[in-house]
């Protein structure tokens, strides 16, 4: 028996994504003439014919797909909790896949969700390029969490990352710290860029722009902590997430150079453990997830205008942020 040609086969022959094939079949306007021709040629070569089920993609499955970078990090897991809570209120089921911080894995996950005819897709801090996200949004309602809008038709919910960095560093400045080490991600992203901007802004406001010291997680944190004039050491550390903050803090402690004050970001569940008592910038993770579901529900109901929600972070003070030592 001859195997039926699928949209996945067409995508493979054309060298494009499954989402783009769907856009061409729907005669969507946001596809270039060249890419449309490549897909149509592949359809003709393979003899693809949509089956009856494919012609009824408008039928709702009452299921949404979620692609999350890493379920091991509490921030992502708690956003998923918010998504599941919001979905339950609307009678929706949730399917979860992990992107493993790999664009190819994310692309495959989205295409699987398209095959399963999800009512919508939520992508939490995706690594895919903007054009791929726009393609997906042309086929199914798509919401980004923790990443700014990628283009037309893509909704997004984020927190004000610059403000989060400002809150953290202003807090340390208020405690008398003037040598504050910023520890950020190895691979820059929208979140780390915003947090670093807040760090720099707070120092500039205090007349300490030249005192900025930024180090990546894979760099020598111990050396960076002693990079001020005369070998003066950092008295405070701002980590761009709680894991980064605790890792850098531990490395300094092991080197016999503990810093008096440490602030993290995300206010994950372990930040409040008595042994750590980590001051951290809190993102409203449950609200982010619930808002993403609301956006999908609105899209399914017919909303076409883009929606971009920027939520406000707060600082949760704990014992890890102590006053600067007397000079």
Buried (B, 14 or more C-beta within 10 A) or exposed (E): EEEEBBBBBBBBBBEBBBBBBBBBBEEBEEBEEEBBEBBBEBBEEBEBEEEEEBEEBEEEBEBBBBBBBBEEBBBBBBBBBBBBBBBEEBEBEBBBBBBBEBBEBBBBBBBBBBBEBBBBBBBBBBBBEBEBBBBBBBBBBBBBBBBBBBBEBBBBBBBBBBBBBBBBBBBBBEBBBBBBBBBBBEEEBBBBBBBBBBBBBBBEEBEBEEBBBBBBBEBEBBEBBBBBEEEBBBBBBBBBBBBBBBBBBEBBEEBEBEBBBBBBBBBBEBBEEEEBEBBBBBBBBBBBBBBBBBBBBBBBEEEEEBBEBEBEBBBBEBEBBBBBEEE
